[in-house]
Amino acid sequence: MPAAFPFSAIVAQDEMKLAILIAATDQSIGGVLVFGDRGTGKSTAIRALAALLPPMRVVEGCAYNCDPDAADAALCDGCRQTRAQGGKLKVRKGPVPVVDLPLGATEDRVIGALDLESALTRGEKRFEPGLLARAHRGFLYIDEANLLEDHLVDALLDVAASGENVVEREGLSVRHPARFVLVGSGNPEEGELRPQLLDRFGLSVEVSTPQDLKSRMQVVRLRDEFERAPAAFIDKHKRKDGKIRRQILKAKEHLGQVEVPDATLERASQLCMKLGTDGLRGELTLIRAARAYAALEGDDTVEDKHLKHVAPPALRHRLRRNVLDDAGSTTRVNRAVEELFGA
Amino acid sequence: MSATAPAPGQMRSGPPAADLAADPAIAAQAEAEAERRAQIAARWDDACLAAALFALDPVAAGGLNVRALPGPVRDLWLEFLRELLPPAEPLRRVPLHIADGRLLGGLDLAATLHAGRPVAERGLLAEADGGVVLLAMAERVARSTAAHLSAALDTREVLVERDGITARTPTRFGVVALDEGANDEEQVPTTLKDRFAILLDLNDIPYNAAVPPAEDAGGIQRARRRLPGVTVPEDMLEAICATALALGVESLRASLFAQRIACAAAALDGRDAVAMEDVSAAARLVFAPRATRIPMPDPPEDQQPEEPPPPDEHQDDEQQDDQTPEQDIDKPLEDVVLESAQAAIPDNLLAMLKMGALRTRSHSSGKSGASQSGSLRGRPAGTRRGEPGAGARLAVIDTLRAAAPWQRLRRAEREQQGTGGDVLVEVRQDDFRITRYKQRSETTTIFVVDASGSAALHRLAEAKGAVELLLADCYVRRDRVAMVAFRGPGAELLLPPTRSLVRAKRSLAGLPGGGGTPLAAGIDAAVELADGVQRRGGTPVVVLLTDGRANVNREGIGGRAQAAEDAQASARAFRAAELKALVVDMSPRPRPDAETLAQAMGAVYLPLPHADAAALSGAVQAVA
């Protein structure tokens, strides 16, 4: 894979960067959707994520990246059997997968199918895991998420909801865990996202091009430098990227100790009620995102300032369309935040 | 002729035939003619320069969009481009309806069966590595093809996840898109255009102006060697970025491309650092066609509200131009570039910019309803796994293709079970592929009729007649219709979307008139209904028949001022929903009320006095 542009060299776009860091800190938040203009560095930022993630513990030789410390139910069949037979699961450190779901992918590659090679050469049936298996415990990235084929969206939604992929093909029945964080990007001009898919994303970020000359020049300068000599450029930003990686790592450890006082919970509920978001997912995401943000900042309790900061990305895609209000959803969230918390 | 033509702005000030003729009229005519010729010559020179700059490094330029109808001028230009490209580089032509498998690569079935193991087939994009992809009829290219191309241009690789094959093939190529769009509706997908450095328009260059330029491939060779060492001084970079901002070119990719094109121009001219003329050339080729505003001397618009001016330690204002007095005085460099770019902005774009009519057109695709995939009718759009039945059609070839690799396995299985028969090809349920179809989504015309007293007094009967004629049209086009009436305290849904024209007629005929005009309620109801239609995958078109004079507010209380305010607010919401709409003015004499309303709604305005049935139906069709 060609080298990715380093995360720390991305100019401006603070909300997008923060959302990605939050998603990396607490995977249970459920992904990030980045929507915005062309040429704003959406894909660049997401592709840079892979280099930032601290390695995780996986079972050696497992095709599904099973977690050696997980309960039996969360393991794949192979690992569960090994454990049941009293065997020890070998552990190795592996990178967190960031799997690209290309637009032209066929269903069998996404959810997995029979292994063609062994069928042809040895005449045996063997399951070949698909992209969802590879993305287990990691990230699944869909560029141009709004252009994804409907039947693939259906398959994704089903798996994302159950955390488990079930394949019934050719008399083969396979069931394996597939918990992944969906990361999507797209351009709203190309079409809207189905509401069901939209709801799967924990955070949604709107990006636009920076309007000040300084940042624009900086973007062009850095990008040019990168393209002329990618290796040297990455080397130059290694330290800064390392710093962000350590920040994520620390935040992950710290996450469990961050307290969410009842007052904050109440505030979050008030905000969601005020905005009329559907379901409880909004509140849950808001709290989790605020907690991850506090952890990233090194704070011990979640306060109003954290809520305020993460409210737009956590809530803006959950608002009902209001016929009488022609303001954008971001404005509506900000207004509600202002009314509730004071400016 | 050198490939670096002087900027058109400079050309224009060339010697006119002023002192020859005594008659000022003839002189003026001759001058205008000379100017026109010079302009065309400058455009052709720019086109040739673009070809040379693209050929210098197709990968860095990403792509080049040539908007021109097929003809000798385009052929000549393409010929020129081909000469400049290194002969060793592959030039692959992508046909319009290329299948994803061929474009990206996938399983080579014949080789797979022959070899007894999966053999991957390289796609066209992988084969084009190091060369140029020629995209024919680019304005009609499918969205998915455009997306694949964009992804490959972005990541410089092709990622295939198809038919049991996973492959990542690095590929670097440039795209030449032959854009044969004849009108504004036919455009190359914006995703793709954004990844192209140069947008050319060869459309009104006459054949006799298109002289073959004398750029030799050797010069390109030398420039290619020089290119990696070309540097961009800080003030030039600033000029590039400032020009982009001034012209309202949002995408940062454009700035990046301009910088690269400037480097290429410098290399072509044998310079090691980017100079003024290189930046000008880049601005003409990259920014001018993308401009969304002209930095006019009139009151500065809403752009750049804050932003302290950058430190002005460099450059004094010796080149200050009298033409653009409102520009920041401390940036003469940017002004020169800007002027050069402005001169290259196509005339029609300039006119549109001046009218302010260039609203960000969000729906880049054509007019008749957005296409939608279903499994029943329309144009075939690939296949998917699934069972035939319920209207879905079996795709025989693809089913057999899917079954083919498994034959050996199945035969062995069958022999094991002792059920071996003389089945030639065993097809199982899992192999079934069904054809997917894409169709234009159904249009639903929503009639919103003002049935208030004032309207009834005027022309309700006539409006009813017009609607009936439109209904007949809808029948021909198999559209669905819905009807909303508003009068007295609020709006009422008379007829939910239906195809039954009889019901529509009946509900229309029974529509009583009288009462106030709750315009806001009417518009709100239309938006709500249209939203519902969109959610179900249809394309709504709203036809609002009113005189535009609201006198009942949203709460159903009378009062002209509040009512008008509410109506304006509703109109804005309507506009925000980006619905296609037509406002038919029912007042006896066209008045500004309905017209302003139409403007606020972003709708087409049509006064009924001129609206005989045919005109009305034509207008609806134009909107839909």
Interface residues (C-beta under 8 A of the other chain):
Chain A: M1 P2 D37 R38 G39 T40 G41 S43 R47 D100 L101 P102 L103 G104 A105 T106 E107 D108 R109 V110 A113 L114 D115 L116 E117 A119 L120 T121 G123 E124 K125 E128 L131 D143 E144 L147 E149 D150 H151 R169 E170 N187 P188 E189 E190 G191 S208 T209 P210 Q211 D212 L213 K214 R216 M217 V219 V220 R221 R223 D224 E227 R228 R321 V323 L324 D325 D326
Chain B: A60 D100 L103 L104 L107 T112 G116 R117 P118 R143 S144 A147 H148 S150 A151 D154 T155 R156 E157 L159 V160 E161 R162 D163 G164 I165 T166 R168 P170 T190 T191 D194 P228 V232 L237 E238 I240 C241 A242 A244 L245 E250 S251 L252 R253 A254 S255 L256 Q259 R260 Q303 Q304 E306 E307 P310 S362 H363 S364 A370 S373 R384 R385 G386 P405 W406 R408 L409 A412 R428 D430 D524 V527 E528 D531 R554 A569 S570 R572 A573 R575 A576
